[in-house]
Amino acid sequence: MRILDIREQTFPISSPIRNAFIDFSRMNLSLVAVVTDVVREGRPVVGYGFNSNGRYGQGSMMRERFIPRVLETEPEELIDSSGENLDPAAIWSAMMRNEKPGGHGERSVAVGTIDMAVWDAVAKIAEKPLYQLLAERYGQGTPDREVFVYAAGGYYYPGQDLKALQDEMRGYLDRGYSVVKKKIGGADLDTDRRRIDAVLDVLGPGQRLAVDANGRFDRETALRYAEALSDYDLFWYEEPGDPLDFELQAAVAEVYRGPLATGENLFSMQDSRNLIRYGGMRRDRDWLQFDCALSYGLVEYLRTLEMLRENDWSPGRCVPHGGHQMSLNIAAGLGLGGNESYPDLFQPFGGFPDGVQVQDSRIVMPELPGIGFEGKSDLFTHMAGLVA
């Protein structure tokens, strides 16, 4: 058993939208294929992965450092103790060979993307959905196939008026979502309040709105927004300030009694632990958005979950950023609180396998081997092209 090749291709996911910090007019991502010599149903097993939106493709870094290290490692060193499958932790260690501690930035995206493809291959070799494999290895044995999802949107579009924003949100509600999210911080507070009021006007009983500042605010502005947002019953107030400004996060938590959410731009267990130690996050209401595809992959994410348990945090407080099927599998297999979803944006990489429906902001995981990419036809067309 061995990895024959690891291939990367950069794909555009550009869109004329912006949040409070960046626009997506030149956004792209890396798509990776891990090709093995294991054969299932007459075909080699191939694992696939890609990085979440908001961070660019990392092809150069992968090709220069991480892919060669894996391919240069003796194959028997990358096999688990059963001798019947690949060992994701050993492959992760091979990728990180000769890397110094710290430096948790774009490197974590490159490793996390390859790691996703490795786990897809591992579950396919085991002939199981990844969520089932995770539940058996690291969870309670039985996965919870029903997963909470919310619709992320509400970006700033050129020329978008309040009616267009309302129409966008109605579209998510009509598709079965009961929790929707919109951006703030890309306009002044008065404009953002009008946008919030417009969305709340279209929500019905049991439907909730979350808002996301994408780390835009300084301390004074974050606190001013916290005061204004306290007038609403929001699902959460997300990432008010710089993701590493734990003092700012703690200051907001002191004055904003509603739920806060952050963590999507923390790229290691160590950074996540510092948030728990110093960010003033509250176990009873706040949400953690660590995204494995951006933070060294599931191998590191398992360390993060263990750190949370040691600090009396439930994995149910984790609702990862990214809107991808990898986090859906982790949520179902390891008891996370749910996952972000992009019903319309960043296609074909966002969304669910064909036929999966949302009902009351929950989906039922399909019985597909691996992560389940083969079940999303528009996405798998691109993936299959890497090994054609």
N, C-alpha and C positions, 0 to 999 in steps of 0.2 A: 504494500500500500504506500502510495506516495503522491505528492503534489507535482504534477507535470509542468504546470505553467500558472502564472498569475498575470492577468491582462487588465489594463486600465484604459478607459477612454473618457475624454471630457465632453460633457453634453451641456448645451445652453438650456437654462430655465428662465430666460429673461422675461420681464413683464413690466408694463408702464406703471408700476406702483411704488410707493415708498412708505416707510414707517417713520418714526421720529428721528431716526439716525441715518439710514441708508436708503437709496433707491435700488431697484432690482433690474435696471435696464441692461446690465451686463452680467447678471448672475449666472453662474454655471455650477456644475458638480462633477465629481468623479464617479464613474460606473466601473465596477471591478468584477472580474470573473476568476474564480479559483478552480482550475481544471485538475481533476484527480484521475488516477488510473483505475478507480473502482467503477464497475459496470453494473447498472441497474436497468432492467428491461431493455437490454441490448445497447445501452448508451452510457458513455462516461458520465459520472456524477460531476456536476459543475455547481459550485456555490456562487451566489451573486450578492453584491452589496453596493450601496451608494451612500454618500454623505448628505446630511440634512441641508435644507436651504438656509441661506444667511451666511454660510461659510463657503468659500469658493473651492473648486476642484483642486486636488493636491497631486496631480499626476507626476510632476517632476520629482517631488520628494519621494513618492512611492517607487518610481523607477530607479532613482539614484541610490536609495538607502534600504527601504523596507522590503521590497520584493526580492532584490538580490540576496539579502540575508536569509530569507526563508529558503530560497532555491539552492543556496550554497550549504545549507545544513543537511547533515546525513539524514535520509528519510526515516530511519528507525528512531531518531531522536524526536520526531514529530508525531509519533504514534502513542496512543494512550496505553495504560497498563493491561487492558484486555487484549491488545494486539489487533482489535477489530475495527478501530476507528482512529481518526485524527485526534490530536490533543490540542484544543484551542489555547490552553495556557502555555504549552511548550512552543507553539507557533508564535504566540504573543511575545514570549521571552526571546525568541530568535529575532523578531522584528526590532526589539528594543535593545539588542546587544550593541554595546559601545555608545549608548545614549546616556548623557548625564541626567541626574535627577533635576526636577524643575523644568522650566521651559515649556509649560503646558499651554501651547497655542496651536498653531496650524499642524504641528507634529501629531497632536492627539487626534486630529481629523483624519489624517492619512492612515494611522494605525487603526482607528475605529472603523473606517470603511472596509479595510481588508479583513478585519476581525468579523464584521458582519457576514462577509462572504464565506469565511471559514465556518461559522456556525450554521449557515445555510447548508453547506456541504456536509457537515457532521450529522445534522438531523436527517438529511436525505440518505446518507449512508446507513443510518439507523432505521430508515424507512418509517419515520415518525414526523408529525408536525413538531416544529421547534418548541411550541408551548408545552406539548406533552413531555418531550425530552427534558425540558427545564424543570417541570413539576416533579418528575421522577428523580432527577439528580439533585436538585437544590431546593425544591419546594415541599408541598404537602403530599405529593404523590399524584393527586388529582387536580388538574387545572380548572380554573373558572373560565369557561369558554365565553361567558358573557362579559363584555368590556365596555366601560363608560368611554364615550368620545364626545368632544365638543367641536364646534365649527369655528375655525380661525379665519378671520377675514377682516373687513372694516378698515382696510388700508386706505391711504390717501391716493385717490386717482385724479389725474388732470381733469378739471372741469366737473368733477362729481358734485352734485347738489345733495341736499338732504333726502329728497325723494329717491334718488338713485341708491343712496346708502340704505334706506328703508327697504327698497326692492331687493337688494342683495341679501339683507337679513331675513326677509320673508322667504326667500328661496331656500335658505338653510332650514328654517322652521318647517317649511313644506316638505322637506326631505327627511324629517323625523328628528332633527336636533332640538333639544330643549335648552341647551347652553350654547351661546354664541359669544365671540370675542371681537372687539374692535380696537383699533390703535388710538392712542392719545399722544400728546407731546409734539406732534408735527404741526401744530397750529397753536394759537394762543388759548388760554384757559376758557375764555368766553365762547370761542368757536367750538372747542372740545365739549363744553357743556351742552351746547346746542346739538351737537352730534349725538351725545349720550341721550339727551331727552328724545331725540328723533327715534333712536333705536328702542328705547323703553316704550315708546308709544305703540310699537308693533308687537311687543311681547305680551303673551297671555298668561293666565295663571300657571304657575309651576315652571315658567320659562325665565332664564337668568342671563345677565350680561356680565362678562369679564372685560376689563380694560388693560391695555399693555403699553407702557411708556418706552419699552426697548432700551432702558438704561440711560435715557436722555437727560434727566434732571440733575441739577446740583442740589445741595441740601435744602436751600431756601425754597426752590421751586417744588421739590418733592414734597415738602411739608405743606406748602400752599395747596397743591393738588390733593394731598391727603385730607386737608380740612374740607375742601370743596366736595371731594368724593364721598365724604362721610354723610352727605345728604341722601345718598343712594344706597340701596340694598344690592351691592354688587357681588357677583360670584367670587371675584378677586380683583386686586390692584397689583399689577405685575411689573416687576423690574423697574422700580422708580428711578434708581441711580446706577452708577457704574457697578458692574457685577462684583468687583473686588472691593468696593467701598462698604465694608460690613458695618462700620460706624453709622453711615447714612441709613443703611437698611434698619439697623436697630433703632435709630431715632424715629424713623417712620412708624415702626411697630409700636413705639411708645404712645403715639398720638392717634394712629388709625386703628380702630377696634375691629374693623372688618378683616376678612382673610387677605393675606398677601401671598404672592407667588414670585419665585425667582429661582435661578440655578441653571438656566439653559446655556449660559456662557461661562460656566465653571467646568474645567476640562480634566479634572483628576479627583481621586478620592481625597487627596490632601486639601485641595481647595474647597471641596464639599464639606469636609470636616471643619474647616475654618468658618464657613457659613453657619454651621450648627453651633459652633462655640461662641462666635462673636457677632452674629448677624441679628440677634434678637428674635429669631424665628420661634413661633409658638406651635407646639405639637398638636394642640387641640383644634387649630383652624387653618394654619398656613400650608402652602403647597410647594413641593420641590420639583423642579422641572429639568433635572439632569437628563441629558440626551446621550445615550451610549454611542451613537454614530459620531458624535463630536468629541467624546471624552474617552478615547482609547478603547472603545468597544465594550462588549459584554464581560470580558475577563476583568476589566477594571470596574465595571458597573457592579459586579458581584462583590468586589471589595467595598464599594460605596454602600451597598445594601447592608453588608455586615457592620460597617461603621455606624450606620443608622440604628441598627438593632442594639449596638453597644451603648448608644446614646438615648435609648428608649423611644426612638422614632419608629412608627409603623411604616412598612413599605406602601401601605395604602395611602400615605400622604404624598406619594410620588405620582405625578402626571407628566410624563416626559414631553418635551418639545420635539418637533420635527415631523410629526404626522406620517410616519412610515410604519410599514408592517413589522419591522424588527421590534419596535417598542410595543406594538400590539401583542406580539408573542410573549415578550417579557411580562407584560401586564397580566396576560391570561395564565402564564405558567408560574409566576412568582408573586402574585397578589398585589400588583401595583394598583393605584387608584384610578387608572384610566390612561388616555392618550389624546394628544392633540390630533386634529384632522383638518385637512385642506380639501374641501369638496370640489373646489374649482381651480385653485391656484397650483402652480408648480407641477403641472401635469406633463408626462404621465406618471411622475414619481409619487405624487400624493394620492390618497384615496385607498380603497379596499379592493380585494379580488372581485371579479365580475359576479353580480348577483347578490352580493352582501348588502343588506338593507339596514338603515338606521331606524330604530324605534325608541322614542323617549330617550334619545342620546345614548343608546346602547346598541352594540352589534354583537352577533354571535360568530365566533371564529369558525371558519370552514375547516373541514378535514382535508388539508393539503400537506404534502410532505415538505419539510424544510420550513422556510419562512412563508412560503406560499406565493412567491412571485409569479409562478407559472399560471396562477389563476387570474392574473390581471393581464389581459391579452395585449392591451396597448403598450404596457410596460415591458412585457416579456419579449415583444418584437425587437426592442432595442437590446435587451440583454442577450438574446440568442445571437444577435449580430456580432457580439464579441468573440464567439467561438465558431462562427460559421466557416 
